Every structure is written in C-alpha cells, then in structure tokens.
C-alpha cells in the first residue's frame, strides 16, 4: 500500500517516497549541487566501487569524508558496488571471503570483503550504506541463485557486525540490507527472512530491473514487498521511469534511484507528462513550445524545443545541463505530488490519471 514517511539521517530528514539522483562519482552528471538543492533533493546516491578506485579512500579521507570532498551537505546513500562488480563478470571471482576483481581503470587487482565495504562507506561518511551483495541475472539457474543467496546471507551477517563496530566507534550512518533470491519465490522468502532477522536500519529489494519482462518485475516487486516489515524503509534499486516508480509507490516502496533521467538527457530525450519526448527530431526545428507545458521548471519557463534541438545538434554542453535539470525536476515533482495524493487518500486516482496521459502520448512523441 502506498505510504509516506520521514527518515532521520545525519545530514537532515528525508521525506518519502523519494527519488535519489545518481551521482556515481560524487557528482550528478551535468548538474551542480546548487541546482540539486534548488530542485529540492535531500539525498543523492554515490558508488563505493567507483570512489574506492578513483580518487581513492586516501584522498576522500584526507578531505574529511565525501560531504566535505564534494561540497554536497545533504545526505548521501552509497551503493556497495556489488552491481558494478557483477557487471565485470570476466574480471572478478566471488568467494565466501569477498569478491576479488581487476579494476576496469588500470587492471590492478583488489579484494572487497563485506567488512571492507562497510569500512569504506564509514570513511566516506555515508548517511545510508548498503551491504555488499551478490547480484544475479534474470536467467540464472536455480542452483546458482541458491549459492549466490547463501553467500549473500553470509556477507550480510559479517557486514552487520562490522557496522555495529563502526557505530560504536562513532559512525552515524544507517545500514541497509538487500533481499536477493533471483526470480525464485522460495529463495526470495529465505532471503527476506535472513534480512529481517539481521535487524538492519532499512531493506532494499535487489535483483529487479535486470532485464526481466515488466509483468515479472511487477509480480516479484509485489511478492517481495509483502515479505518485508512495515516499520523499515524499503528501497528498490535501479528504477527511474514514471510508470515503474508509481508502481513501486503503490506497493509501499519508499526509495528508488536510477541513472535514467540524466542518461536520457545526454541522448536527447526529455521526460514529459505525455511520455518521453525526443528533442532530436527534425520536427522540433520550428517548435517554439516548452519541453512540457505542464512543467514549471526553469527550463520549461525559458527555453523552447527548437532552441534545445539546436543545442543538441550543435553539440553544446548546455543541452545536457538543461535537459538533465528538467528530467530530474520532473521526477521530483511527480513524487512530491504522489506524496500529497497519498496524504489526501487519492493516490490510485492520481496514478491512473497520470498514466492515462503518459501512455497516451508515448506514440506521438
């Protein structure tokens, strides 16, 4: 069931449901910290794997942590890097000890254990840190998914213990565990039981949005969400389209993130109430209307589709800056209105009205 909430974090309270822009390298592509604050974001996501490799924990530690290093004074959630390591299938080896891998930057060899990942995120000063987990693809056989789950549960216990030690040493960030189990319901149940029994600060639903059909995503989102306690914040990793976000909210999910809004912007697409809009098309050349007449962001107030298309065709840096701003504003506004609809007990009506217009305009755009 859709819900709202407040989560107290070291760098301020967080209103939920919430979308977290992805700042993999401690920066959201094409946007300044000031612009993110202007839109209203209270938290962004960064990536432990990437920051560990570059610039390195020695550099960030010398700066006093990720907030001082980057100048972002609101909250950070840091992903453990498990998904990034998963994508390096030819460069890594997973064992109970941890994951041994070669850097995609210079080929150097590294070992990340569950404990080391906790330590790195504590050094970063993460407001929410994620456990190191084992990711599996949509077509993973049952026996391999079971082995991955057993490793994941082992890593969870060790990560939780190290987080407790870091907390005793003065670290204030929260610890989120991750439900895995691939697309096998009995494994999802086993994972949810292990995660709930570890008493983390919050729970993420992992292993979704990894190439499965939409109906499978919806089924396993609902199924897994139903296994989780109501008194913990719930986080679905890697979703960023309006329809998936609204589906997640409907299923009681509180937090989500995705690179999609800024990636779409760099590739010439804007999010609108009438579906994704391609600004590259020739038909935009004389279109003096805003990206979205229903949007109140500063880009829609000042710039036309024709001008933005010109910037894209000319290869101007301003294009991804403006369209990334709009796309993130659009999602932030979507979720802000969803919160208000939930509080007014009309979320279902809001969702249906939004999707009717959104789906109805996709083909035209």
N, C-alpha and C positions, 0 to 999 in steps of 0.2 A: 504494500500500500504506500502511496506517495506520502512523504513526510518532510517536515522542515526541522532544523535544529541549529544549535550553536556549539562550536567546538573550541575550547580554550587551548591556545597554543602559546609558546614562549614569545612570539612576536605579534600577538594580537588575536582576538577572537575571529572565528571563521563562521560565516553564515552558510548553511547547507539547505538544499543541494548546491553544489559548486562545481564549476568547470575550472580546471587548472591549466593555464597555458604551459606549453613545454619549452623550457629553456635548457636544453641538453647540456650546453657548455657554459651554464650560468648566465645565459642571455637568451631572451626570446627573439628569434630572428627578425630583424628589421624594425624593432621597437625599442624605445628607451624605457628605463624604469619609470620615469615620469609619466610617460604615456600609459603604461600599465596601471599606475595609480589613478590616473585621470579617468580611465575606463571604470575602475572600481575593483580591480582584482586584489584579493587579500592573500593569495598564495600562488606560487609558481612551482613547477617541477624541474628538478635538475637530475643529472645522471651520475651515479657514483663511478661507474666503469670509465666513462669518458674523462671525468675530472681527476680520477686516480692516475690515468695515463698522461693527461695534459690539462693543466700545467703541472699537476702532481701535488700530493698532500703536503710536501715540504713548503711549497710556495703558498698554498692557501693557509696552512698552519701559521706561517710567518706573518700573514696578513691579519690573523686573529679569527679566522673562520670565513665561511662562504659569504655571510652577510656583509662583513667589512670589505672583503675582497671585491665583491661585485657592486656594492652600493645599494643592494636591494634590502630594505629594512623591514619588509613584511615577511611573511612565512615562506619557508622552503619545505617541500616534500622532496626527498631524494629517493629515486628508484635504486634498487640494489645493483643493477647491471645484469641481472640474470637473463633478461630477454636479449640484451646485446650480445652476451656471451653465447647464448643459444643460437644466434644467427651466424656465429663464427664456427659452424659445425666442423669445418676442415682444420680448424686451428685450436681446438680445445679438447680436453679429456676430463670427464666428470668421475669423481670417486667419492667415497664417504668423507675423505679428507677435505674436499672442496673441488674447485674447478681450476685446472691448470690450462693456461691458454697462451697463445702468442699474440702480442699487440698487433692490431691492424695498422698501426702507425709506423713502427720500426722493426717488427718481428721479434722483439725481446720477449722472453718467457716470464710468466707471472703465475702465482698461485693466490687465489682468493678463497679463503675459508669463510664459513659463516661468522666466525668471531672477528676476522679481519675486516669484513664488510661492515659489521657493527662499529668497530673502532674507527674506520674511515669516516663513517657518517657522523659519529660523535665529534670527531675532529672538525668536520665541516660545519658542525653546529646545526644539523638538520632539525627542523621543528617536528617533522614526521620522517622516520626512517623505515625502510622496508627490509624484511628478511631476504637473504639470498635464497632463491628458489630455483627449482629445475623446471624449465619450460619444455613443453612437448607440442608437436604439430598436430593438426587436425586428423591426419591419417595414421597416427601412432598405434601400433598393435597393443592389445591389452597387456601382454606380459611386460612390454617395455614401459607402458604407462604405470604399471604397478611398481616396477623397480624405481622409476622416477619419483613416485609418490613416497616410497619408503625412504629414499634419500632426502626428499623434501622434509619429511617429518623429523628425521634425524637432525637436519640442519636447523629446523625451527627450534627444537629443544636447546640446541647449543647457542643459537643466536639470542634466544630469550634470556638465557643465563648470563651471557656477556652483556646484554643491555642492562640487566639488573646491576651488574658490577659497575658499568659506566654511570648508571643513575646514582649509585652510592658514592661515586667519585665526583658528582656534581652536574652531570649531563641532564638536561631538562627535556629533551625531545621525546616524542611518543614513539612507540614501536608497533608497527602493523605487520601482522602475519598474512600469508597468502594461501588461499584454498586452491589446490590443483586437482588432479584426478582425470584430466583429459575429458573425453566425451563418453565416460562410463559412470553411470549413476552410483553404483556401489562404491567406486573409488572416490567420487565426489563426497559421498556420505562419510567415508573413512577419513578423508582429508578434513572435512568440516568438523568432525569430532575431535581430531587431533588439534586443530587450530583453536577451537573453542576451549578445549582443555588446557591450552597454554596461557589463557587469560591475557591476550595482547591488548594494547590500547585501542586497536581498530582492526578490521578484517578486510582484505582485498580479495576479490574474486578474480583469480588468474586463469589463463588458458582459454579465454574467449577472444573473439575477434582475431582469430589466427587463420582465417581462410574458410571457415565453415559457412554454410548457407544461412541466410537470415533467420529462417524458421528454426534451425538448430540453435543458433545464438539465443533466440528468444526463449526456447524451451529450457536450455541449460542455465540461462540467467535466472529465470523464474524458479527453477528447481533448486539451484544452489542458494539463491537468496532466501528461500524458505527454510534452509537448514541453519541459518545464522541467527544469533540472539538479537533481540530488538535494542538492547542497551549499548551496542557497539556501532561506531560509524562504519559504513560499508562503502567500498571503493571498487569500481570496475575499471580496469586498466585498458587504455588504448581505444576509447570510443570518442568520436568528435563530430558526427553528423547529427543534425537536429532530431531526426526520427529515432536514432539509436539512443540519444540522450533522453528523450521523452519516454521511451520505453523503459529505460533504466530507472528514471524517476518514478514511474508508475509501479515499478517493482521494489520500491523502497531503498534504492541506491542513493547515497549521499554525495559521492565524489566521483569525478571522471577526469581524464586527461587525454590529449591526442595532439600529434603534430599537424593534423589535417588542416586546420584553419590557415596557418601560415604557409604550409606547403601548397595548398590550393592557390593562395595569393601569388606566390612566386611563379606559378604556372598559368596565371591569367584568369583565375576563377574567383568569383565573389559569392558569398552566401547571401541569399535573399529570402524573403517570405514566400516567393514564388519559385523556390528551388535554386540550385546552383546556377550562376549566370556566367557565361563565357564572355569576357571582355575583349577577346582577341578577334572576334568575328568582324568581317567587313561591314556587316550591317550596323555595327556600333559607330562607324566613322562619322556619321552626322547625328548621332543620338545625343541630344543635349540634356536628357533627363539624368537624375542621380542614379547611383547603383540600385538603390531601393527607396522608393518614395515613402515607405512606411518606417524607415530607419531615421533616427535623429542624431546619428554620429556626425562628427565634424567633417568627415569626408563626404558624406551624402549631402551635407548642407552647402559645401563649397565647390565640389568638382563634378563634372559630367562624365558620362560613359565615354563620350567622344574623346575628351581630354585624356582619360585614363587609358583608352586604347592607344592613343598617340604615344603616351609614355611607354607603354609596353612594347610597341613596335620600334620605338627609338632606343630601347634598352636602357631606359633611365632608372636609376636606383630608386627614385621617388615612387615608382609604381608599386613595388612590393611593400614599401613603407606604408603607403596609403591604404592599399587593399588588405594588408595584414591587420592594420588598425581596425578597419571596418569589420573584417571577419570575426575578430576577437570581440569587438563591441557587440556584434550581432548575437554571438553565443552567450555573452554575459547578460545581455538584455533578455534573451529568451529564457534563461534560467531565473533571472530576477522576477520576471512575470510569472513563471511557473511557481515560484515560492509564494507570491501573492495569491495565485489561484488556489494553491493548496490551503493556505490560511483562510481563504473565503469558501472552502469546500466546493470548489468548482474546477478542480484540476482536469477531470475527464473531459469536461466541456472545452476547456482551454486547449487541451491536446488535440481533440478532434477538429476543432476549428482551425488550429494552426496547420495540421497535416492536410486538411482538405485543400487549403490554398497552396501549401508547399508542394504536394504531389501533383496538384492540378497544373502548376506552372513549369514542372520539370521539362516536359517535352517541348514547350515553347522556347525555353532558354537554351 
